[in-house]
Amino acid sequence: MAVLTRQAPPAPAPVKVRGVLRRSGLGWVFIAPFVVLFAVFYLGPLLVGIGMSFTDLRSTDVADPLAVDVVGVENYLRLMNDGAMRRAALNTVVFVLTALPLTIGLGLAAAVLLNSGIARLPAAFFRLGYYLPNVTSIIGVAVAWKFLLEPEAGLVNRLLDLVGVDGPNWLDDEATALPSIIVMTAWRSFGFDMVVLLAALQTIPKELYEAAAVDGAGRWARFHAVTLPALRPVLLFCTVYSSVGFMQFLEEPLVMTRGGPLNATLSASLAIFGQFGVGNYGYAGAASTVLFTVIVALAVLQLRLGRRR
């Protein structure tokens, strides 16, 4: 009777450590320029700003750094009692909550229309036209809109005069200054969302729409049951990307209103910029740290909620 013997498993192939290390080292060589630039221009200033937030550093102390005192959380407590900073935080929240859905809504509408072939001219023409403001200098766009919204000679009020409407002083009225900036920002930014969403729409299989049509689904039902679920990852990306940018909006109020009238358009970034301008480095560092923490927390929250859905 034959005796069955269990054969030993084959020995694992030897790992070529030198090859792995060589490939790993080559990868670090390629990413080294980015790592250096990131450390010098992003990570370094971030850590310095956090450190400054716990001191009373001012512009007059730059020549004598040893005169700087550590004040702990005093700058953060001062932020809570600063009326201008609270108004800037409120304006930023209103700006994000209003401009974000407006921008994504316009981008989604434009993407759906272009994808459906409603445009008779080549789609590339519309993609370029809608996307062009996004790559144009923010300063240039803000200056152009400032002239458009001039109360006397601006094109907007001139057009309103033609229909018998007395246009307001858009940028000098508390009620219209921030909405004017929101509309301008949405107009400038929705082209990016449109391009990303249009690319995602073109990857959805047409068979899904045909199957939904066979089941009797109308146009809106197909959009709700097929298009939106397929676009959720891309919509999440657009939401996070746009909200991070909108939380830091600075150039628009800086050029168009200087934060006025009566701080109606003062943003968090503009308020921090002003504190740096007058030399309150420690206080500005504390405000920057708070803004950075809020942006990171908002992005993490959006990603977690988006992944759950």
Buried (B, 14 or more C-beta within 10 A) or exposed (E): EEEEEEEEEEEEEEEEEEEEEEEEEEEEEEEEEEEEEEEEEEEEEEEEBBBBBBBBBBEEBEEEEEEBEEBEEBBBEBBEEBEEBBBBBEBBEEBBEBBBEBBBEBBBEBBBBBBEEEBEEEBEEBBEEBBEBBEEEBEEBBEEBBEBBBBEEBEBBEEBEEEEEEBBBBBBBEEBBBBBBBBBBBBBBBBBBBBBBBEBBEEBEEEBBEEBBEEEBEEEEBBEBBBEEBBEEBBBBBBBBBBBBBBBBBBBBBBBBEBBBEBBBBBBBBBBBBBBEEBBBBBBBBBBBBBBEBBEEBBEEBBEEBEEE
